[in-house]
Amino acid sequence: MTSFAPFADSPLPRAAYFHVPFCAHRCGYCDFTLVSGRDDLVGDYLRAIEREMANAKIPPGTSLETLFLGGGTPTHPQPSEMRMLFQRIRQQFQCSPTAEFSVEANPLDLTDEKITLLAEAGVNRISLGVQSFSAHALKLLERNHRPDDIAAVMKRLRSAFQNVSLDLIFGVPGQTLADWEETLKRAIDLEPEHLSTYGLTFEKGTAFWTRRERGEFCGVEEEAERDQYELAMELLPAAGYPQYEISNFAKPGYECRHNHVYWNGDEYWAFGPGAARYLNGRRETNLRSVLGWLARLERNESPVADSEELEPDHRARERIYLGLRRTSGVSRQQFREQTGMELDAICGPAIQEQTRRGLLEDDGSRITLTREGRFVADRVVMEFL
């Protein structure tokens, strides 16, 4: 059975994540939990998700403020299968009238039928995996759409959705600064509400890692990648998309509320292979193997692979680590109210050192990454764990 503990006096989480691990093809850079070419497993997945939720003993009528379906590609299954997934979720959770309901989507999956289905299911935010408007970059990234497909998809989406986010990747081998600028400008021209920009990474175990090890291609130089990120930090705010997190930009009022759950250190439900949840002060991660996750639930066993109860000091440090990702940083007063601890007692020396190096700004009430600090954010925030 699942290791979820019943909720006693603690408030119920108001956020949930579902991992849908199906794709038509695994892109060479992707290290997410998924299977490609195994659409025969969708029925097993739906039964397993239903069992995982049942074992979680979710109190009847639990209401959510944010619901996020990621993957994989949640829009890859057939419409009838997508409909069954939404039905199973609604059996356990209700979305409040003001809830944010996000679904990640692949551009070529979004037929008129699926767009209508998503809207009827209550989805009100689409995160579209565009990645680039360069034909060369899309081919290298092994994406199955063309640059011109995006405008057509956006036009169809606008018939049903007023909140669309575009994902973009920089640091692609062979991508020049001019190429990246063209991608940013074409994205801006489509007037999405939200934009996410991610530097391409070469994760061990991916096809890209293997190809780089063989010398088939190499990543862009660090300085070139920095220039591309800096260009995003200049162009997007100037176009009306203030940066609110290391990788995220949004029109006012359109920041991703679900991601703020993570950055706030709030608790949340999560279901599916590889899904990580935070409940009752405990961090749990499911088996990453899709087949292993399915087998565990078929035997009515817990799908949890790792479980850790976070001590107060650990939780406090995580709030710093996650909070620094946001441009608003970490407020001393809010930190004190959330943890009962003083920020400087936890990490005073680290704050002083990173401020001395010009990577943090400390105005006495809050600490934030400087512009220079955002370039090396992962290294800076690790100093607080």
Backbone torsions as a table, in degrees:
resi	resn	phi	psi	omega
1	MET	NA	164.4	179.2
2	THR	-67.1	156.7	-179.5
3	SER	-91.9	5.6	-179.8
4	PHE	-56.9	138.1	176.3
5	ALA	-99.2	147.9	177.8
6	PRO	-67.4	151.1	178.6
7	PHE	-82.6	130.6	179.6
8	ALA	-98.9	-99.3	-178.4
9	ASP	-93.9	-9.4	-177.6
10	SER	-75.5	145.6	179.9
11	PRO	-67.7	149.9	179.0
12	LEU	-70.0	140.4	173.4
13	PRO	-59.8	145.9	-179.2
14	ARG	-111.4	20.0	-179.3
15	ALA	-137.9	147.6	178.4
16	ALA	-145.5	144.6	177.0
17	TYR	-122.5	136.8	174.5
18	PHE	-122.2	128.0	179.4
19	HIS	-98.4	120.6	-179.7
20	VAL	-108.8	103.8	-163.1
21	PRO	-90.9	30.5	-174.5
22	PHE	-111.1	136.5	176.7
23	CYS	-141.6	154.5	173.3
24	ALA	-71.5	-31.2	-175.9
25	HIS	-155.5	140.8	174.4
26	ARG	-87.4	114.7	177.8
27	CYS	-65.6	149.5	-172.2
28	GLY	-61.5	-24.7	-178.0
29	TYR	-92.4	-7.2	-168.9
30	CYS	-83.5	128.9	174.6
31	ASP	-120.0	20.5	178.2
32	PHE	-76.2	164.0	178.0
33	THR	-76.2	113.0	179.9
34	LEU	-163.4	167.3	170.0
35	VAL	-129.6	143.2	175.5
36	SER	-117.1	147.0	-179.7
37	GLY	69.5	20.1	179.9
38	ARG	-125.4	48.7	178.5
39	ASP	-64.1	-16.4	177.5
40	ASP	-65.7	-14.5	-178.1
41	LEU	-91.1	-4.5	-174.8
42	VAL	-61.1	-41.8	178.5
43	GLY	-61.0	-42.7	177.0
44	ASP	-62.5	-39.8	179.1
45	TYR	-60.9	-45.1	-178.7
46	LEU	-62.1	-40.5	177.9
47	ARG	-66.7	-38.9	-179.1
48	ALA	-68.6	-41.2	177.5
49	ILE	-60.7	-42.2	179.0
50	GLU	-61.2	-42.5	-179.8
51	ARG	-69.7	-40.2	-179.7
52	GLU	-61.9	-41.7	178.0
53	MET	-66.6	-40.8	179.5
54	ALA	-62.1	-41.1	-179.6
55	ASN	-69.6	-21.3	179.9
56	ALA	-73.6	-11.5	179.1
57	LYS	52.6	52.3	178.8
58	ILE	-69.3	125.0	179.2
59	PRO	-56.3	136.7	-178.8
60	PRO	-54.9	139.4	176.7
61	GLY	75.7	15.1	179.0
62	THR	-57.9	126.1	-175.9
63	SER	-102.5	138.9	-179.1
64	LEU	-110.5	146.5	171.0
65	GLU	-99.5	-25.0	173.8
66	THR	-140.3	139.6	177.3
67	LEU	-136.9	130.0	-174.3
68	PHE	-133.4	127.0	173.7
69	LEU	-109.1	116.6	-179.8
70	GLY	-124.6	-177.0	-175.9
71	GLY	-164.3	-154.9	18.8
72	GLY	54.7	-166.0	178.1
73	THR	-133.6	99.6	-178.7
74	PRO	-58.6	-22.2	-179.7
75	THR	-92.1	5.0	180.0
76	HIS	-75.1	-41.5	-179.2
77	PRO	-57.8	164.0	178.0
78	GLN	-64.5	154.0	179.8
79	PRO	-52.7	-40.6	179.8
80	SER	-63.4	-35.8	179.5
81	GLU	-72.9	-40.0	175.7
82	MET	-61.0	-41.6	179.9
83	ARG	-61.6	-41.5	179.1
84	MET	-64.7	-37.2	177.7
85	LEU	-63.2	-46.3	179.1
86	PHE	-61.0	-39.7	179.1
87	GLN	-62.3	-41.6	-179.9
88	ARG	-66.3	-39.0	178.0
89	ILE	-64.2	-42.9	-178.4
90	ARG	-67.0	-23.1	176.7
91	GLN	-67.0	-24.4	-176.5
92	GLN	-109.3	-32.7	-174.4
93	PHE	-126.3	150.2	169.4
94	GLN	-118.3	144.2	174.2
95	CYS	-96.0	134.9	177.1
96	SER	-65.9	162.4	180.0
97	PRO	-59.3	-23.7	-178.5
98	THR	-105.8	12.9	-174.9
99	ALA	-67.0	150.8	170.7
100	GLU	-97.5	122.9	-178.3
101	PHE	-121.7	102.5	-174.7
102	SER	-104.3	144.7	174.2
103	VAL	-136.3	129.4	173.2
104	GLU	-75.1	143.2	-175.4
105	ALA	-141.6	147.0	171.3
106	ASN	-94.7	132.7	-174.0
107	PRO	-50.5	-46.4	-174.4
108	LEU	-76.6	-9.3	175.2
109	ASP	-76.9	-20.4	-167.3
110	LEU	-84.3	74.8	171.5
111	THR	-72.5	165.4	177.4
112	ASP	-58.7	-37.2	-179.7
113	GLU	-63.3	-43.6	-178.6
114	LYS	-71.5	-35.7	177.4
115	ILE	-61.9	-44.7	177.5
116	THR	-62.3	-42.9	179.5
117	LEU	-60.5	-45.4	-179.9
118	LEU	-61.1	-45.7	-179.1
119	ALA	-64.1	-42.4	-179.5
120	GLU	-66.8	-26.1	178.8
121	ALA	-78.6	-6.1	178.8
122	GLY	98.1	2.4	176.8
123	VAL	-63.4	134.5	179.4
124	ASN	-130.7	8.9	176.8
125	ARG	-147.1	127.6	179.1
126	ILE	-113.5	129.8	174.7
127	SER	-107.4	109.6	-169.8
128	LEU	-99.5	124.8	-179.2
129	GLY	-80.1	75.8	-179.0
130	VAL	-76.8	-50.8	178.2
131	GLN	72.6	-45.1	-179.1
132	SER	-165.0	158.3	170.8
133	PHE	-109.0	15.0	177.0
134	SER	-100.8	125.5	179.1
135	ALA	-61.0	-38.4	179.5
136	HIS	-63.5	-46.8	-178.3
137	ALA	-65.4	-41.3	179.9
138	LEU	-62.6	-39.4	178.7
139	LYS	-65.7	-44.4	-179.7
140	LEU	-64.8	-38.3	-179.9
141	LEU	-77.0	-3.6	177.2
142	GLU	65.2	33.8	175.8
143	ARG	-83.6	150.9	-174.4
144	ASN	-100.2	9.5	177.0
145	HIS	-112.9	164.7	177.9
146	ARG	-105.8	160.7	179.7
147	PRO	-54.1	-40.3	-175.9
148	ASP	-72.6	-14.4	179.0
149	ASP	-67.7	-27.9	-170.6
150	ILE	-66.1	-43.9	-179.2
151	ALA	-61.5	-39.5	179.8
152	ALA	-65.9	-40.8	178.7
153	VAL	-65.0	-44.0	-179.9
154	MET	-61.1	-38.4	179.5
155	LYS	-62.6	-41.9	179.0
156	ARG	-68.5	-39.6	179.7
157	LEU	-61.9	-35.9	-175.5
158	ARG	-66.2	-13.9	176.3
159	SER	-71.8	-16.9	-174.5
160	ALA	-132.4	-17.8	-172.4
161	PHE	-130.5	136.0	177.1
162	GLN	-108.2	9.6	179.9
163	ASN	-140.4	101.5	-177.9
164	VAL	-127.1	134.0	176.8
165	SER	-113.8	143.0	176.4
166	LEU	-113.9	131.1	174.0
167	ASP	-93.9	133.0	179.1
168	LEU	-129.9	148.5	179.7
169	ILE	-120.2	130.7	173.4
170	PHE	-114.2	173.6	-177.9
171	GLY	77.0	23.6	179.6
172	VAL	-78.9	134.2	178.7
173	PRO	-51.2	130.5	-180.0
174	GLY	85.5	-6.3	-179.1
175	GLN	-80.8	121.9	177.8
176	THR	-90.0	168.4	177.4
177	LEU	-62.1	-36.9	178.2
178	ALA	-65.5	-38.3	176.5
179	ASP	-60.2	-46.4	-178.5
180	TRP	-65.6	-39.4	177.6
181	GLU	-61.4	-40.6	178.2
182	GLU	-63.0	-41.2	177.6
183	THR	-62.3	-45.3	179.8
184	LEU	-61.7	-43.9	-177.5
185	LYS	-67.2	-39.1	178.8
186	ARG	-68.6	-34.6	176.1
187	ALA	-65.4	-45.3	179.1
188	ILE	-60.2	-40.1	-178.6
189	ASP	-60.5	-26.6	-179.9
190	LEU	-80.8	-8.0	175.4
191	GLU	55.2	50.1	171.9
192	PRO	-70.0	166.0	178.1
193	GLU	-84.6	-19.2	-171.0
194	HIS	-149.4	145.7	176.7
195	LEU	-136.6	135.3	174.2
196	SER	-118.5	134.6	179.4
197	THR	-124.1	127.7	-176.7
198	TYR	-127.2	136.2	173.1
199	GLY	-75.2	136.0	179.3
200	LEU	-63.6	132.0	177.6
201	THR	-117.8	153.5	178.3
202	PHE	-111.9	94.8	-176.0
203	GLU	-89.9	136.7	179.2
204	LYS	-58.3	134.6	-178.8
205	GLY	100.5	-14.0	177.7
206	THR	-88.6	162.5	177.7
207	ALA	-63.2	-35.5	179.9
208	PHE	-65.0	-39.5	177.3
209	TRP	-58.3	-47.3	-179.1
210	THR	-62.3	-44.1	-179.2
211	ARG	-65.2	-37.4	177.6
212	ARG	-67.2	-41.1	178.3
213	GLU	-61.8	-32.4	178.9
214	ARG	-80.0	-9.8	-179.4
215	GLY	83.9	14.8	-179.4
216	GLU	-70.1	-32.8	170.2
217	PHE	-160.7	168.7	179.4
218	CYS	-135.1	160.4	178.2
219	GLY	-70.7	166.5	177.8
220	VAL	-71.1	157.9	177.8
221	GLU	-62.7	149.9	-177.1
222	GLU	-57.0	-39.0	-179.4
223	GLU	-65.6	-38.8	179.2
224	ALA	-67.3	-39.6	178.3
225	GLU	-66.0	-39.0	177.2
226	ARG	-62.1	-42.7	179.5
227	ASP	-61.1	-38.8	-179.7
228	GLN	-68.4	-41.7	177.7
229	TYR	-64.5	-42.3	179.7
230	GLU	-62.4	-37.4	178.2
231	LEU	-62.5	-40.6	176.8
232	ALA	-61.9	-40.9	-179.5
233	MET	-68.2	-17.7	177.3
234	GLU	-93.2	-49.9	-172.8
235	LEU	-71.2	-43.3	-172.8
236	LEU	-67.7	-48.1	175.8
237	PRO	-60.2	-37.1	179.6
238	ALA	-64.3	-25.7	-179.8
239	ALA	-92.4	6.0	177.5
240	GLY	100.8	16.7	179.3
241	TYR	-120.9	81.0	178.8
242	PRO	-58.4	143.6	176.2
243	GLN	-78.6	128.7	179.3
244	TYR	-118.4	-7.3	178.5
245	GLU	-155.4	165.5	-174.1
246	ILE	-49.4	-43.0	-174.7
247	SER	-110.0	3.0	-168.2
248	ASN	-127.1	140.4	-178.6
249	PHE	-134.9	142.0	-177.3
250	ALA	-153.5	151.0	168.4
251	LYS	-64.1	151.0	179.3
252	PRO	-53.4	131.1	179.7
253	GLY	89.6	-0.6	-176.5
254	TYR	-121.9	22.0	172.8
255	GLU	-63.1	149.2	-179.5
256	CYS	-72.3	110.0	-176.5
257	ARG	-67.8	-33.3	-179.5
258	HIS	-64.9	-42.2	178.8
259	ASN	-63.2	-32.0	177.5
260	HIS	-63.4	-28.0	175.7
261	VAL	-58.5	-45.7	178.8
262	TYR	-64.9	-48.4	-175.0
263	TRP	-69.3	-25.5	176.2
264	ASN	-77.4	-14.6	-174.1
265	GLY	77.7	20.8	179.0
266	ASP	-76.5	162.0	179.1
267	GLU	-85.6	154.7	-177.5
268	TYR	-158.1	151.8	174.0
269	TRP	-81.7	156.9	172.7
270	ALA	-156.6	140.3	-175.9
271	PHE	-138.7	148.8	177.6
272	GLY	111.5	166.3	-178.8
273	PRO	-62.6	132.5	179.3
274	GLY	77.4	-3.0	-177.1
275	ALA	-69.2	139.3	178.2
276	ALA	-113.3	131.8	-178.9
277	ARG	-123.3	162.2	175.6
278	TYR	-134.1	104.8	-175.7
279	LEU	-136.2	137.7	175.8
280	ASN	53.4	36.1	179.6
281	GLY	74.7	10.4	-177.7
282	ARG	-119.2	132.5	175.6
283	ARG	-95.7	126.0	179.5
284	GLU	-129.6	144.1	176.9
285	THR	-129.1	130.1	178.4
286	ASN	-74.9	161.9	172.8
287	LEU	-52.6	136.9	178.4
288	ARG	-79.0	-29.9	178.9
289	SER	-65.4	121.4	179.2
290	VAL	-62.3	-44.3	179.7
291	LEU	-65.7	-38.5	178.2
292	GLY	-65.5	-42.0	177.7
293	TRP	-62.0	-44.8	178.6
294	LEU	-60.8	-44.1	-177.3
295	ALA	-64.7	-41.1	179.2
296	ARG	-59.5	-47.2	-176.8
297	LEU	-72.9	-30.4	174.9
298	GLU	-60.9	-34.1	178.2
299	ARG	-88.8	5.8	-178.1
300	ASN	59.9	36.9	176.6
301	GLU	-104.6	161.8	178.2
302	SER	-66.1	134.3	176.0
303	PRO	-84.7	2.7	-174.9
304	VAL	-72.4	129.8	177.2
305	ALA	-98.5	-36.6	-178.9
306	ASP	-135.4	140.1	179.9
307	SER	-144.4	134.3	-178.0
308	GLU	-145.4	127.3	173.7
309	GLU	-86.1	123.0	-175.0
310	LEU	-84.2	122.7	175.3
311	GLU	-71.0	157.7	-178.0
312	PRO	-52.5	-41.3	-179.7
313	ASP	-65.0	-40.2	179.0
314	HIS	-64.2	-44.6	179.5
315	ARG	-62.2	-39.7	180.0
316	ALA	-64.0	-44.3	179.8
317	ARG	-65.8	-35.6	176.9
318	GLU	-63.1	-37.6	178.4
319	ARG	-62.0	-36.7	177.0
320	ILE	-68.2	-49.2	-178.1
321	TYR	-56.1	-47.5	-177.7
322	LEU	-77.2	-38.1	-178.6
323	GLY	-64.5	-33.0	-179.5
324	LEU	-68.8	-16.4	176.2
325	ARG	-66.1	-26.2	-178.4
326	ARG	-86.6	148.4	179.6
327	THR	-66.3	-22.4	177.3
328	SER	-76.8	-14.4	174.6
329	GLY	68.4	-149.1	-175.6
330	VAL	-120.7	119.8	178.2
331	SER	-83.8	131.5	178.1
332	ARG	-61.2	-42.3	-178.4
333	GLN	-65.5	-46.9	179.8
334	GLN	-64.2	-38.2	178.4
335	PHE	-61.4	-42.3	179.1
336	ARG	-64.1	-42.6	-179.4
337	GLU	-67.1	-35.6	-176.5
338	GLN	-79.9	-33.9	-171.5
339	THR	-114.1	-19.1	-173.7
340	GLY	76.0	11.1	-177.9
341	MET	-121.1	161.2	176.2
342	GLU	-93.3	131.9	-178.3
343	LEU	-56.1	-43.1	-175.9
344	ASP	-73.0	-24.8	176.4
345	ALA	-71.5	-29.6	-179.3
346	ILE	-80.6	-42.7	-171.8
347	CYS	-146.5	34.5	179.7
348	GLY	-53.4	-50.2	-180.0
349	PRO	-60.1	-39.3	179.7
350	ALA	-65.8	-39.6	177.6
351	ILE	-61.7	-46.5	-179.0
352	GLN	-62.1	-42.8	-177.6
353	GLU	-67.4	-45.2	-178.7
354	GLN	-70.6	-29.2	174.9
355	THR	-69.4	-42.5	178.2
356	ARG	-59.6	-35.7	-178.9
357	ARG	-80.8	-3.1	178.4
358	GLY	80.8	16.8	-177.6
359	LEU	-100.6	-17.7	176.5
360	LEU	-125.1	149.5	170.4
361	GLU	-115.5	132.4	-178.5
362	ASP	-127.2	109.6	-178.7
363	ASP	-98.5	10.6	179.6
364	GLY	96.9	-31.7	179.5
365	SER	-103.9	-26.6	179.5
366	ARG	-153.5	159.1	175.0
367	ILE	-114.5	139.5	179.1
368	THR	-138.7	154.4	172.5
369	LEU	-69.9	138.4	171.1
370	THR	-76.5	172.3	176.4
371	ARG	-57.8	-42.0	177.6
372	GLU	-63.8	-37.3	-179.5
373	GLY	-65.6	-29.3	179.9
374	ARG	-66.4	-29.3	179.9
375	PHE	-66.9	-29.0	-178.2
376	VAL	-123.0	36.3	-172.2
377	ALA	-56.7	-42.7	-177.3
378	ASP	-60.2	-38.4	179.6
379	ARG	-71.2	-39.2	-178.0
380	VAL	-65.7	-49.6	-174.2
381	VAL	-67.6	-24.6	178.2
382	MET	-65.1	-21.8	178.8
383	GLU	-67.7	-13.0	-176.2
384	PHE	-104.0	1.2	178.2
385	LEU	-92.8	NA	NA
